[in-house]
Amino acid sequence: MPKEEPSLTPKTGFIVPKMLPLSAADQTVLAQLYLPLTGPLAYSLYAALQGLQRDSGPRETHATLLSSLNVDLPTVLTARQKLEATGLLRTYRQTDPSGEWLLYHLQAPMTAAQFLADDLLSVLLLDAVGESRFKQLAAMFTPATPDLSHATEVTANLLSVFHIDSEKVTHTPTVVQAVRQQVPATSATSVPSLATADFDWQVLGQILEQNYVNLDQVQASRQLIVTESRVYGISEVEMGKLISEVASLTTGKFDPQQLKLVIAKRYQRPSTPVSAAPTSAAAPAQSTSAAKDKLTAAEQQLVTIAQNTTPYDFIEALKKEKHGFVTSGENRLVHDLVGRGVLSNAVINLLIYYLLQNRELTTINKNLLETIANDWQQHQITTPEAALAYLRQRQQPKPARSRRNSRPTRKEVVPDWAKKSAASGASAPASASSASMTTAEREKLAARIAKLSTNADKEG
């Protein structure tokens, strides 16, 4: 996704170039495989854009989309980004004398085989629909294989039915050559790849070699392994055990689909590795140090905790402090946000803290979460320090605001458990591939975080 979004208004124009008509098979793939990921609104947006395809003529405005979908502009933008993330839409911004406008280039969906073979999409689909439905969908798109062991093929070939001038076969007619130049070659639809995680392949290779696992297949499954490690917070050692568990004792090979199912079943509540942002996106060390100097002691401790806790463990502890629980919808929201790879885990933790603690929400709202995450991405918030600074800037009281409506700024108070965690985290920073918390560790974290509101009330 682009770092900055254009300033959209209902009057912003756009055009949709014509694409090849979708086949019945394409429509089935959209409805059965893409719809569970994008949701009904993005699915409807795709259909609406299909109906607005033009070779020429005046540009449409976004007011047309708002009217046909009966939603507001931020909702359309969120739906559009889901189409972009799944490879169904490519967006281009252009400017001419009449102003800024967008080109929406619709993309055909993958085939079912391509979709299920894609490590990112298949993992997201499995998490969205569950193992049982995932298997049903795979069976739906698996063609029957008839037993031909005792059959003899008698199919007619092309030249036995049609007569073709041998001269034309040898020297392709000019008109055929011209058409070949005009018709573009079919290119496979692709989705933005997840940022490469800091994964120690040498450690994994040593473990698998000891267990006689086929390393050539491991090399071919690198994207799958990185994706699973990134989404579920699996260390190299644990990943080695999982691959060895599903590998054949005779051939050393393993079924990638079986590996996905085993991991999904083992990690029923998806969590994420401690660090997430790619090195290239991280702020320079000097800038981070300078940002930390501007934070209060409590904020610095909060940053350290955010950097050393997985988002799922973080939200679970906050919800238990409120005597609540993480809903399946919240679990999926956190999982999807991490899977997009647009915000680091520490920044995601700060976003969760802001929604549940500062705004005192009982349950995280999907639209609000995606709106704020999108805003932070546009403003290139890549560190927890930057997130706190941005929140402080946004929460500054406006000069024209009445004193009656002003509310005291809530202090970021870190309880005793946080101070201990911060101290230990500073002396031994977690690696990118460290495993997520155990059940016992989660219980301890929840018990400690229960002190958060009490301490905040005392110091507030």
Secondary structure, 3 states (H helix, E strand, C coil): CCCCCCCCCCCCEEEECCCCCCCHHHHHHHHHHHHHHHHHHHHHHHHHHHCCECCCCCCEEHHHHHHHHCCCHHHHHHHHHHHHHCCCEEEEEEEECCEEEEEEEECCCCCHHHHHHCHHHHHHHHHHHCHHHHHHHHHHCCCCCCCCCCCCCCCCCHHHHCCCCHHHHHCCCHHHHHHHHHCCCCCCCCCCCCCCCCCCHHHHHHHHHHCCCCHHHHHHCHHHHHHHHHHHCCCHHHHHHHHHHHCCCCCCCCCHHHHHHHHHHHCCCCCCCCCCCCHHHCCCHHHHHHHHHCCCHHHHHHHHHHHCCCHHHHHHHHHHHCCCCCCHHHHHHHHHHHHHCCCCHHHHHHHHHHHHHHCCCCCCCHHHHHHHHHHHHHCCCCCHHHHHHHHHHHCCCCCCCCCCCCCCCCCCCCCHHHHHHHHHHHHCCCCCCCCCCCHHHHHHHHHHHCCHHHHHHHHC
